[in-house]
Amino acid sequence: MANMSLTFDAVAEPTPGPKWQARWTRSWPAYKAWFLSRNGDAGPSATACRKALKTHMPELVPVYEDLVALAGGGDRAARFLSTWCPPKYLGGCSLAAMSQGDEVRLLRNYDLSPDLNEGLLLRTEWGGRPVMGMVEFLWGLSDGINDAGLSIALAYGGRSDTGPGFGITTILRYVLQTCDTVADALAVLHRVPSHMAYNLVLADATGATASVEMIAGGGMRRMPMAIATNHQSGKDLPDRAPFTRTYERHAHLSRLQVAPEALKHQFLQHPLHQDRYIEGFGTLFTAEYNPGTRAMSLLWPKARWDQSLAAFKEGRRVVDYARGRVSEAPHSEPEQTSEPHDWSRAAQIDWQALARDYASGCGQDVQCYLPN
């Protein structure tokens, strides 16, 4: 049976230190298993990874070196944290940004199994810049906002092809560490290569919005509307389209005519909100970003958790998806009570078989698609 709950932690640590190190200690065994099961040791050397980071995102190198040191300075940790040419990973998600007058919002639904999210909202001041967002791969971001009000979020592009490039979550971190506006971010995204196809939506405090398709191995395409789901333009069909309902969600987003502040209500209901947690595809959280106030909220159908860069509060929420319940829980670091997710098992899911069975009306527990 798939896990039906997820613990979310809000953590503030201006510079890499004991809180991040505690998270590394907790999560690295599972990530290491995932890395090895996906043949990560056959990837680029630590030297090549550092060189790539220095070439493409030099401003991140100091914090990267600090994180590697906190992780013990090992070769495998250095390669993993660089995310240069990493193993494949997939996901879901719906994204939209909307601007009207002085109001602008960026919304995202994070759709996946509860087993495959870190549940960490992290506020940092790396390099002197305040940034907060939802963490993936221990320092990258799936979505976030900085002190200039620039907001960004990602969705899997529906194609598993790879090319020389960085994990997209590291690229999002880099954008928020170095850019102030959507225009700044687009220049970065044009030159920094992504290792897989991803769709991004951006918004800033001026009301500018954008959506781009990141091409595996480098390059991007600017899209006409600031929306995205899990497919890209062109004739190639995306992976798992019937299962993820990517076209249905995209069509719904393209028809929306609501005020920016009302956009969140659309993301909390069908067809954008998913409840297929047992099948490995449920909405784990909705994130609403307000560039004007440098604030964000984590949303669920019956609960919300508000944060801002200026008044960030550490805490913990436990979400029980089976019962639709969100509860506040004591928060402390290091976290010794939670078992890390088994990424090595998740990495072996036969997504194609799952999608075929779902499309034919034979959807099963996601665990059924793991090898014996």
Backbone torsions as a table, in degrees:
resi	resn	phi	psi	omega
1	MET	NA	131.1	178.8
2	ALA	-66.0	151.0	177.0
3	ASN	-63.9	137.2	-176.9
4	MET	-116.5	19.3	176.8
5	SER	-144.9	159.5	-179.9
6	LEU	-149.1	136.1	177.1
7	THR	-97.5	126.9	178.0
8	PHE	-106.7	129.7	176.6
9	ASP	-116.3	135.7	171.1
10	ALA	-104.6	118.8	-173.6
11	VAL	-128.3	134.7	175.6
12	ALA	-117.2	125.9	176.4
13	GLU	-150.9	105.3	-173.7
14	PRO	-55.9	-44.8	178.9
15	THR	-125.3	154.4	-178.3
16	PRO	-55.3	127.0	-176.1
17	GLY	-158.2	-149.0	-172.4
18	PRO	-64.6	-30.7	179.8
19	LYS	-67.9	-45.1	177.8
20	TRP	-65.3	-40.5	-179.1
21	GLN	-62.9	-36.9	176.9
22	ALA	-63.7	-40.2	178.0
23	ARG	-65.5	-40.5	177.1
24	TRP	-60.4	-47.4	-179.0
25	THR	-59.0	-39.5	179.8
26	ARG	-70.6	-42.2	-168.2
27	SER	-95.7	-25.1	-173.1
28	TRP	-59.6	-39.5	179.4
29	PRO	-56.1	-40.6	179.5
30	ALA	-71.7	-43.1	178.2
31	TYR	-64.5	-38.8	178.1
32	LYS	-60.8	-43.1	178.3
33	ALA	-62.2	-41.8	177.0
34	TRP	-62.6	-45.8	-178.5
35	PHE	-59.1	-44.7	-179.0
36	LEU	-70.6	-38.9	-179.0
37	SER	-67.3	-23.0	177.9
38	ARG	-99.2	17.1	174.8
39	ASN	64.0	35.2	-179.2
40	GLY	-62.7	-28.3	-179.5
41	ASP	-67.5	-15.6	178.1
42	ALA	-86.3	-0.4	-178.9
43	GLY	-79.3	-170.2	-177.5
44	PRO	-59.6	153.2	178.6
45	SER	-69.6	165.5	176.8
46	ALA	-60.9	-36.9	178.5
47	THR	-63.6	-44.7	179.0
48	ALA	-65.5	-36.7	179.0
49	CYS	-65.3	-44.2	178.3
50	ARG	-64.3	-39.7	179.5
51	LYS	-63.8	-42.0	179.3
52	ALA	-64.0	-42.5	179.1
53	LEU	-63.9	-42.5	179.2
54	LYS	-65.6	-33.6	-179.5
55	THR	-72.6	-44.5	-170.7
56	HIS	-98.5	-33.0	-176.3
57	MET	-139.0	61.5	-172.2
58	PRO	-60.0	-29.7	-178.7
59	GLU	-65.0	-20.2	179.6
60	LEU	-85.3	-13.6	-173.1
61	VAL	-58.1	-45.0	-179.1
62	PRO	-59.4	-45.1	-179.9
63	VAL	-70.7	-34.5	175.5
64	TYR	-58.9	-46.3	179.5
65	GLU	-62.9	-38.0	177.8
66	ASP	-63.9	-41.9	-179.2
67	LEU	-67.4	-41.4	177.4
68	VAL	-60.4	-41.2	178.7
69	ALA	-63.3	-43.4	178.4
70	LEU	-64.7	-28.1	179.2
71	ALA	-82.1	1.4	177.1
72	GLY	104.4	-5.0	175.2
73	GLY	75.5	12.7	-176.7
74	GLY	-75.2	158.0	-178.5
75	ASP	-63.1	-45.9	-178.2
76	ARG	-66.2	-40.5	178.2
77	ALA	-62.7	-39.8	179.7
78	ALA	-63.8	-40.5	179.1
79	ARG	-70.1	-42.2	179.1
80	PHE	-61.5	-47.3	-175.7
81	LEU	-70.1	-24.0	178.2
82	SER	-69.8	-28.9	-172.6
83	THR	52.0	29.6	175.0
84	TRP	-84.0	119.0	-177.4
85	CYS	50.3	57.0	-178.0
86	PRO	-80.0	173.3	172.4
87	PRO	-62.4	162.8	179.6
88	LYS	-67.1	148.3	168.0
89	TYR	-149.7	150.2	-172.8
90	LEU	-120.7	175.4	177.8
91	GLY	-173.2	-172.9	178.2
92	GLY	-119.7	-134.0	169.3
93	CYS	105.7	144.7	169.6
94	SER	-120.9	140.5	-176.5
95	LEU	-134.9	146.1	172.8
96	ALA	-159.5	143.2	172.5
97	ALA	-126.3	141.0	-176.9
98	MET	-142.7	139.2	-178.8
99	SER	-132.3	137.3	178.6
100	GLN	-154.4	110.6	-176.0
101	GLY	63.2	-125.6	179.8
102	ASP	-88.2	-3.2	-176.3
103	GLU	-100.7	133.2	175.9
104	VAL	-143.9	139.7	178.5
105	ARG	-140.4	148.4	168.5
106	LEU	-121.7	126.7	179.7
107	LEU	-117.9	145.2	173.9
108	ARG	-144.8	140.6	166.4
109	ASN	-104.9	130.0	176.7
110	TYR	-99.7	108.5	-173.8
111	ASP	-110.2	115.3	178.9
112	LEU	-173.8	-175.2	174.6
113	SER	-76.5	144.6	174.9
114	PRO	-58.3	-19.6	178.4
115	ASP	-71.9	-13.7	-169.0
116	LEU	-118.9	34.8	174.0
117	ASN	-139.8	141.3	-177.3
118	GLU	-77.1	-20.5	179.1
119	GLY	63.6	33.1	-176.7
120	LEU	-118.7	117.0	170.0
121	LEU	-98.9	113.8	-171.8
122	LEU	-117.2	129.1	172.7
123	ARG	-106.5	126.0	-178.5
124	THR	-130.1	169.3	170.9
125	GLU	-135.2	44.0	-179.0
126	TRP	-63.0	131.7	-177.5
127	GLY	66.8	16.2	179.1
128	GLY	86.6	-0.4	-177.1
129	ARG	-105.8	121.6	175.0
130	PRO	-68.8	129.5	177.9
131	VAL	-142.2	140.3	170.3
132	MET	-137.5	146.7	-179.8
133	GLY	179.8	176.0	-178.9
134	MET	-85.5	124.4	-170.7
135	VAL	-86.5	141.8	167.0
136	GLU	-137.4	146.1	-176.7
137	PHE	56.6	34.5	167.0
138	LEU	72.5	-17.1	172.2
139	TRP	-149.8	-11.7	173.0
140	GLY	-76.1	178.6	-177.3
141	LEU	-134.5	138.4	171.3
142	SER	-88.2	-22.8	175.9
143	ASP	-166.6	156.1	-179.2
144	GLY	178.8	-179.1	-177.8
145	ILE	-147.9	148.7	177.6
146	ASN	-117.8	-178.0	-173.7
147	ASP	-70.2	-13.4	174.5
148	ALA	-86.1	-8.8	-177.4
149	GLY	93.1	-0.3	177.3
150	LEU	-67.8	129.6	179.8
151	SER	-125.2	149.4	-177.8
152	ILE	-154.4	148.5	177.6
153	ALA	-148.9	156.4	-176.7
154	LEU	-119.9	156.3	170.1
155	ALA	-140.4	142.0	176.6
156	TYR	-58.9	134.5	-175.3
157	GLY	-82.1	-1.1	173.9
158	GLY	86.9	6.4	179.9
159	ARG	-131.4	132.2	-175.1
160	SER	-94.8	7.6	174.6
161	ASP	-61.9	149.1	178.2
162	THR	-126.9	161.8	175.7
163	GLY	-153.1	172.1	178.9
164	PRO	-60.5	120.1	-179.2
165	GLY	176.0	-178.1	-178.5
166	PHE	-98.5	155.7	168.4
167	GLY	-58.5	136.6	-172.0
168	ILE	-62.6	-29.2	-178.5
169	THR	-66.9	-31.5	175.5
170	THR	-70.0	-36.2	178.0
171	ILE	-64.8	-40.8	176.7
172	LEU	-62.7	-41.0	175.6
173	ARG	-58.5	-44.6	-178.4
174	TYR	-63.4	-42.3	178.6
175	VAL	-58.1	-47.1	-177.5
176	LEU	-72.7	-24.8	177.4
177	GLN	-77.0	-24.5	-169.2
178	THR	-122.7	-10.0	-172.5
179	CYS	-116.6	153.0	177.9
180	ASP	-109.2	-29.7	-172.5
181	THR	-132.5	168.0	174.8
182	VAL	-59.1	-40.6	179.3
183	ALA	-61.1	-43.3	176.5
184	ASP	-58.6	-45.5	-176.4
185	ALA	-64.8	-39.3	-180.0
186	LEU	-62.9	-36.6	177.6
187	ALA	-63.9	-40.6	177.9
188	VAL	-66.3	-46.1	-177.3
189	LEU	-64.8	-27.2	177.8
190	HIS	-68.7	-32.8	-173.1
191	ARG	-102.2	-22.6	-178.0
192	VAL	-93.5	119.9	-174.7
193	PRO	-77.4	139.1	173.3
194	SER	-98.3	143.1	-177.2
195	HIS	-81.1	-13.7	177.4
196	MET	-140.3	169.5	179.3
197	ALA	-77.7	122.7	177.2
198	TYR	-137.9	153.3	175.8
199	ASN	-110.0	135.2	-177.7
200	LEU	-124.5	144.9	171.9
201	VAL	-125.4	138.6	-175.2
202	LEU	-131.0	155.7	173.0
203	ALA	-153.2	152.3	177.1
204	ASP	-135.2	177.5	-173.3
205	ALA	-68.9	-17.2	177.9
206	THR	-80.7	-10.7	-175.9
207	GLY	99.2	-1.4	177.0
208	ALA	-69.0	140.0	176.3
209	THR	-135.1	160.4	179.3
210	ALA	-163.8	157.5	171.6
211	SER	-135.4	136.6	180.0
212	VAL	-134.7	151.4	171.7
213	GLU	-103.2	118.9	176.4
214	MET	-85.9	130.4	-176.6
215	ILE	-95.8	134.5	179.7
216	ALA	-58.4	125.0	179.4
217	GLY	94.5	-6.4	175.9
218	GLY	130.2	147.2	179.0
219	GLY	98.0	165.8	179.9
220	MET	-152.7	162.9	174.0
221	ARG	-124.5	129.6	175.6
222	ARG	-81.3	133.0	-177.3
223	MET	-103.5	156.0	-173.0
224	PRO	-73.0	-26.4	-179.2
225	MET	-122.1	146.5	-178.6
226	ALA	-83.9	60.7	177.2
227	ILE	-139.2	159.1	177.0
228	ALA	-163.6	147.0	168.2
229	THR	-129.8	-130.2	-170.1
230	ASN	-118.5	41.4	169.9
231	HIS	-147.4	164.3	179.4
232	GLN	-122.3	169.2	179.3
233	SER	-68.5	162.6	-178.5
234	GLY	109.9	177.7	-174.0
235	LYS	-86.9	-20.1	-177.2
236	ASP	-69.7	130.3	178.9
237	LEU	-76.5	143.1	179.7
238	PRO	-76.0	159.4	173.7
239	ASP	-66.3	139.5	169.3
240	ARG	58.6	31.3	-176.2
241	ALA	-58.1	-46.2	178.4
242	PRO	-63.2	-36.5	-178.6
243	PHE	-68.2	-45.6	-177.3
244	THR	-84.0	-13.8	-178.8
245	ARG	56.6	38.0	-174.6
246	THR	-62.1	-40.4	-178.5
247	TYR	-70.2	-37.3	177.7
248	GLU	-63.0	-44.5	-179.5
249	ARG	-67.0	-40.6	-179.8
250	HIS	-65.0	-41.8	179.0
251	ALA	-61.8	-40.6	178.5
252	HIS	-63.0	-45.7	179.0
253	LEU	-61.1	-38.7	-176.8
254	SER	-67.8	-21.7	-178.9
255	ARG	-93.7	-8.4	-173.8
256	LEU	-65.0	134.7	174.1
257	GLN	-135.6	78.0	-178.5
258	VAL	-132.1	161.9	175.5
259	ALA	-69.8	150.7	-178.2
260	PRO	-53.0	-40.5	-177.3
261	GLU	-71.6	-14.1	178.2
262	ALA	-96.4	-3.5	-176.0
263	LEU	-61.1	-33.8	-176.8
264	LYS	-60.2	-31.5	-179.3
265	HIS	-64.6	-33.4	177.1
266	GLN	-67.4	-36.0	-177.1
267	PHE	-75.0	-13.8	-179.0
268	LEU	-98.6	9.2	179.7
269	GLN	-140.3	166.4	179.0
270	HIS	-60.5	143.4	5.9
271	PRO	-93.1	0.8	-177.1
272	LEU	-76.5	-40.8	-179.3
273	HIS	-81.5	129.4	-177.3
274	GLN	-109.1	143.0	178.9
275	ASP	-126.8	23.4	-177.2
276	ARG	-93.7	58.1	-174.9
277	TYR	-66.0	-38.4	-179.6
278	ILE	-64.4	-31.8	179.3
279	GLU	-82.9	-1.3	178.1
280	GLY	88.6	16.9	-177.8
281	PHE	-146.0	79.2	176.1
282	GLY	-126.6	157.3	177.6
283	THR	-77.2	109.4	-178.8
284	LEU	-76.1	-34.8	175.0
285	PHE	-163.3	155.7	168.0
286	THR	-108.4	130.1	177.0
287	ALA	-111.9	128.3	176.0
288	GLU	-113.8	122.7	179.8
289	TYR	-109.7	134.4	177.8
290	ASN	-115.7	96.0	-177.6
291	PRO	-59.3	-32.3	-177.6
292	GLY	-65.4	-35.9	-178.4
293	THR	-104.3	0.1	-177.8
294	ARG	55.5	44.2	-176.3
295	ALA	-128.9	163.4	176.8
296	MET	-149.8	161.1	175.9
297	SER	-135.7	138.1	166.9
298	LEU	-92.7	127.5	-172.6
299	LEU	-121.5	143.1	169.1
300	TRP	-133.2	164.5	-175.5
301	PRO	-53.2	-30.8	-176.9
302	LYS	-123.2	17.1	-178.3
303	ALA	-159.2	161.1	174.4
304	ARG	-148.5	155.8	-179.7
305	TRP	-135.9	108.8	-175.6
306	ASP	-92.8	138.1	176.4
307	GLN	-142.0	158.1	172.4
308	SER	-146.0	158.9	178.2
309	LEU	-64.2	-33.9	-176.9
310	ALA	-80.0	-25.8	-176.3
311	ALA	-136.4	55.6	-178.3
312	PHE	-77.4	132.8	-179.8
313	LYS	-123.5	124.8	176.5
314	GLU	-66.7	149.2	179.2
315	GLY	178.5	-174.6	-177.3
316	ARG	-144.7	138.5	173.5
317	ARG	-129.2	137.8	176.4
318	VAL	-111.0	122.2	-177.4
319	VAL	-106.5	121.0	176.5
320	ASP	-102.8	101.5	-175.3
321	TYR	-71.2	-28.7	179.5
322	ALA	-65.3	-36.5	-177.4
323	ARG	-103.7	-3.5	-178.3
324	GLY	64.0	38.4	-173.0
325	ARG	-120.8	136.9	175.6
326	VAL	-122.1	124.2	-178.1
327	SER	-126.3	148.1	176.3
328	GLU	-83.8	141.2	-177.8
329	ALA	-136.2	156.4	177.4
330	PRO	-58.5	140.0	-178.7
331	HIS	-116.4	132.9	176.6
332	SER	-154.1	156.2	174.4
333	GLU	-128.6	143.2	-3.1
334	PRO	-73.2	161.2	-176.7
335	GLU	-94.6	106.6	-177.5
336	GLN	-102.1	-8.1	-173.1
337	THR	-93.2	-21.4	-174.5
338	SER	-94.7	134.9	175.6
339	GLU	-81.0	135.4	178.3
340	PRO	-67.6	150.7	178.6
341	HIS	-71.5	146.3	-176.7
342	ASP	-89.5	83.6	-179.0
343	TRP	-65.9	-27.0	180.0
344	SER	-64.1	-36.0	176.5
345	ARG	-71.3	-46.2	-177.5
346	ALA	-61.6	-33.0	-178.5
347	ALA	-65.1	-17.8	-176.3
348	GLN	-97.2	2.9	-179.6
349	ILE	-60.8	133.4	176.6
350	ASP	-86.6	86.6	-175.3
351	TRP	-64.2	-34.6	-179.3
352	GLN	-64.6	-43.7	178.0
353	ALA	-64.3	-41.2	178.6
354	LEU	-60.6	-45.0	-178.5
355	ALA	-65.3	-40.6	179.9
356	ARG	-62.4	-44.5	-179.2
357	ASP	-67.3	-38.0	179.7
358	TYR	-65.0	-42.8	-178.6
359	ALA	-63.3	-29.5	-179.3
360	SER	-91.2	5.8	178.0
361	GLY	85.1	16.6	-177.8
362	CYS	-115.9	34.8	-178.6
363	GLY	-58.4	140.9	-179.0
364	GLN	-132.0	174.1	172.4
365	ASP	-54.1	136.2	-178.1
366	VAL	-57.9	-27.0	179.9
367	GLN	-64.9	-21.9	-179.8
368	CYS	-65.7	-16.4	-175.7
369	TYR	-101.4	13.3	172.5
370	LEU	-89.5	144.5	179.2
371	PRO	-65.9	150.6	178.6
372	ASN	-72.4	NA	NA
